[in-house]
Amino acid sequence: METSTEKGTRLENQVFDLISKLLREDNFIVPKKTSKVFKKKGYYSLKREKDIIFDVTIETTLPNADKYSILTVIECKNLNKKVTVDDIEEFGSKINQVGEHNTKGILITTHSFQESALQIAKKEGIGLVRLNSTNEIQWINYRRISKESKHFENELELTDETFLNQPFVCKIGEMKIANFADLLLELSLIDYFKDSEEFIEIPFITHDRFNYIVDKLYKNNVYDDAVLNFDKLTKFLEPKYNVKFEFDLIEAENYLGKIEFNPLVIKISNKARTDRNRWRFTLAHEIGHLILHSPILKERIQEKNDNENTLALKYSSSNKNAERLEIQANLFASYLLLPENILLKVMNAIFIEYRIHRKCLYLDSQPVNQREVFEILYKLSDFFQVSIESIKIRLMKLNLLVDKTDYRIGTLIRNYLK
């Protein structure tokens, strides 16, 4: 069981790691100043004649300055009790001892605050943050309040233990702050916030949802018999989504496909034309971002670029949000290019032609099985104008192929769709 010290250290590490990551990866943009974050750093107190150690600090330095111009100190309390007046007064005293005029204080708790502590914090100029989530992404993304409702009206959000629906609540003076990024903007530690895919939560999409979207498109006559006709599809999507399509672009940027959000444009590079199947899959992938993700992404980023890496069906990333974003677009592309109702009919005819009574292809190390399976896969690839890898994933998901030679595809399907 965690001790109170261990719980406090865990919260300190979360706050420090998040700020460090954002500053290091240039998501907090500070073009006219420099901000650096520290953990457990000491600052000299004349009153104590020694350093006071703070949980997390951010030093912000203006151009040509020898010393930081703004010091932001953050105290983290991960306790099973309310933050008291004494806690606020003690924190305020520490702030005043190390630099009253250029030092700002933020106190973060995972519990709540005594009502009287709010008034003291206001007088001391200390910002109060209540975290009801251990998910740092929610600290960045929480944006329920509108621009017109920034005045802090309900102090119960900070003091009442029953108000647990908001992952991030912050009060500075009479102002309500919606998320961690806006907090640093308000403190003038950053000039603006450039969002990243990494900090955008991508909701899970089910197999049935993929099929539903593709079935709707199929009913709008965008297929020529069994094969997707992109001319018809793009003409259907343009007025529906107010999107423009641009093809065969020759640009300096290294991408195969991209989607821009303001205005909404899908661009496909001329590099994708080197292979017919690659071009079709790239466009289907970008249409996946358009249909599945544009409502989320357009509020957070200006464009989304895709290259050979993100367009790979076996794409993986250490960041699970970025990984889910690309896996969903790749899966959508395979569903769009190989609709389930069409694929099942085609496979049924193949099983009859090849006299496969078990209604399933089996790929292993035996040459006879390999010859049969790859002969069928090449036929399907030529017919649907889709890569063999895309066909394998669709067949495996529909239990029409068992592949004992490539466990990564099976793992992808198990991890995401099952």
Residue pairs with C-beta under 8 A, 6 or more apart in sequence:
2 10
4 78
4 79
7 78
7 79
8 55
8 76
8 77
8 78
8 79
10 78
11 76
11 77
11 78
11 108
11 110
11 131
12 39
12 40
12 55
12 56
12 76
13 39
14 134
14 136
15 55
15 56
15 74
15 76
15 108
16 37
16 39
16 56
17 136
18 136
18 139
18 140
18 180
19 28
19 37
19 56
19 58
20 37
21 27
22 28
23 35
23 36
23 37
25 196
25 198
26 194
27 193
27 194
27 195
27 196
27 199
28 35
28 181
28 184
28 189
28 190
28 193
29 190
29 191
29 192
29 193
29 194
30 60
30 189
30 190
30 191
31 191
32 62
32 63
32 191
33 60
33 61
33 62
33 63
33 69
33 191
34 60
34 61
35 58
35 59
35 60
35 61
35 189
35 190
36 58
36 59
36 61
37 56
37 57
37 58
38 56
38 57
38 58
38 59
39 55
39 56
40 53
40 54
40 55
41 53
41 54
41 57
42 51
42 52
42 53
42 54
43 51
43 52
43 54
43 57
43 71
43 73
43 98
43 99
44 50
44 51
44 52
44 98
45 51
45 52
45 94
45 97
45 98
46 97
47 97
48 97
52 94
52 97
52 98
54 73
54 74
54 75
54 94
55 74
55 75
55 76
56 73
56 74
56 76
57 71
57 72
57 73
57 74
58 70
58 71
58 72
58 74
58 184
58 189
59 68
59 70
59 71
60 68
60 69
60 70
60 71
60 72
60 188
60 189
61 67
61 68
61 69
62 69
68 102
69 102
70 102
70 103
70 104
70 187
70 188
70 189
71 98
71 99
71 102
71 103
71 104
72 103
72 104
72 105
72 106
72 187
72 189
73 94
73 95
73 98
73 103
73 104
73 105
73 106
74 105
74 106
74 107
74 108
75 91
75 105
75 106
75 107
75 108
76 108
76 109
77 83
77 87
77 107
77 108
77 109
77 110
77 111
78 109
78 110
79 109
79 110
79 111
80 111
81 111
82 111
82 112
82 113
82 114
82 117
82 159
83 107
83 109
83 111
83 112
83 113
83 114
83 117
83 128
84 114
84 117
85 114
85 116
85 117
85 120
87 107
87 117
88 107
88 117
88 120
88 121
88 124
88 126
89 120
89 124
91 105
91 107
91 124
91 126
92 105
92 120
92 124
92 126
95 103
95 104
95 105
95 124
95 126
96 103
104 125
104 127
104 187
105 124
105 125
105 126
105 127
106 126
106 127
106 128
106 129
106 183
106 187
107 121
107 126
107 127
107 128
107 129
108 129
108 130
108 131
109 128
109 129
109 130
109 131
110 130
110 131
110 132
111 130
111 161
112 130
112 158
112 159
112 160
112 161
112 163
113 121
113 128
113 130
113 158
113 159
114 159
115 155
115 159
117 128
118 128
118 155
118 158
118 159
118 171
121 127
121 128
121 171
122 173
122 174
125 173
127 170
127 171
127 172
127 177
127 183
127 187
128 158
128 170
128 171
128 172
129 168
129 169
129 170
129 183
130 157
130 158
130 166
130 168
130 169
130 170
131 139
131 167
131 168
132 164
132 165
132 166
132 167
132 168
132 169
133 139
133 167
133 168
135 167
136 180
137 199
137 200
137 201
137 321
138 167
138 168
138 201
139 167
139 168
139 179
139 180
140 179
140 180
140 181
140 195
140 199
141 179
141 199
141 200
141 201
142 166
142 167
142 168
142 178
142 179
143 178
143 179
144 166
144 178
145 176
145 178
149 176
150 175
150 176
150 177
151 174
151 175
151 176
152 171
152 174
152 175
152 176
153 176
155 171
156 163
157 163
157 166
157 169
158 169
158 171
163 169
168 178
168 179
168 180
169 176
170 176
170 177
170 178
170 183
171 177
172 183
172 186
175 186
177 183
177 186
181 190
181 193
181 195
182 193
184 190
184 193
185 191
185 192
185 193
195 300
195 301
196 301
197 297
197 301
197 304
197 319
197 321
197 322
197 325
198 319
198 321
198 322
199 321
200 296
200 297
200 300
200 301
200 321
200 325
201 321
202 293
202 296
202 321
202 324
202 325
202 328
204 324
205 292
205 328
207 397
207 417
210 331
210 332
210 335
211 335
211 340
213 291
213 292
213 332
213 335
214 335
214 336
214 339
214 340
215 339
215 341
217 233
217 236
217 336
218 339
218 341
220 236
221 232
222 228
222 229
222 232
222 233
222 236
223 229
223 232
223 339
223 342
224 232
226 342
226 346
226 383
226 384
227 383
227 384
227 385
228 280
228 284
228 336
228 337
228 385
230 280
230 283
233 287
234 245
237 243
237 287
237 290
238 244
238 245
241 264
241 290
241 291
241 294
242 263
242 264
243 264
243 265
243 266
243 290
244 263
244 264
244 265
244 266
245 265
245 266
245 267
245 268
246 265
246 266
246 267
246 268
247 267
247 268
248 268
248 269
248 270
248 273
249 267
249 268
249 269
249 270
250 269
250 270
251 269
253 305
254 307
255 267
255 269
255 305
255 306
255 307
256 268
256 269
256 271
256 272
256 278
256 282
256 306
256 307
256 308
256 311
257 266
257 267
257 268
257 269
257 272
257 282
257 283
257 285
257 286
257 305
257 306
257 311
258 266
258 267
258 286
258 303
258 304
258 305
258 306
259 265
259 266
259 267
259 286
259 289
259 290
259 294
259 297
259 303
259 304
260 266
260 267
260 302
260 303
261 294
261 297
261 298
261 301
261 302
261 303
261 304
262 298
262 302
264 290
264 294
264 298
266 283
266 286
266 287
266 290
268 279
268 282
268 283
268 286
272 278
272 279
272 282
272 283
273 279
276 385
277 381
277 385
277 386
277 387
277 390
278 311
278 387
280 337
280 385
280 386
281 311
281 333
281 337
281 386
281 387
281 390
282 306
282 311
284 332
284 333
284 336
284 337
285 306
285 311
285 329
285 330
285 332
285 333
286 306
286 329
287 332
287 333
287 336
288 328
288 329
288 330
288 331
288 332
288 333
288 336
289 297
289 304
289 325
289 329
291 332
292 328
292 329
292 332
293 304
293 325
293 328
293 329
297 304
306 326
306 329
309 315
310 326
311 326
311 330
312 330
313 330
313 334
313 389
313 390
313 393
313 409
313 412
314 408
314 409
314 412
315 323
315 326
315 327
315 330
316 323
317 323
317 326
324 416
327 412
327 416
331 393
331 416
331 417
333 390
334 386
334 390
334 393
334 394
335 394
337 384
337 385
337 386
337 390
338 384
338 386
338 390
338 391
338 394
340 394
340 398
343 394
343 395
343 398
344 398
346 380
346 383
347 395
347 398
347 400
350 356
350 376
350 379
350 380
351 357
351 359
354 372
354 376
359 400
360 399
360 400
360 401
360 402
361 372
361 373
361 376
361 395
361 400
361 401
361 402
362 369
362 373
362 401
362 402
362 404
363 369
363 370
363 373
363 401
363 402
363 403
363 404
363 405
364 370
364 404
364 405
365 404
365 405
373 401
374 388
377 388
377 391
377 392
378 388
380 386
380 388
380 391
381 387
381 388
381 391
384 391
389 409
392 401
392 403
392 406
392 409
393 409
393 412
393 413
395 401
396 402
396 403
396 409
396 410
396 413
397 413
397 417
403 409
403 410
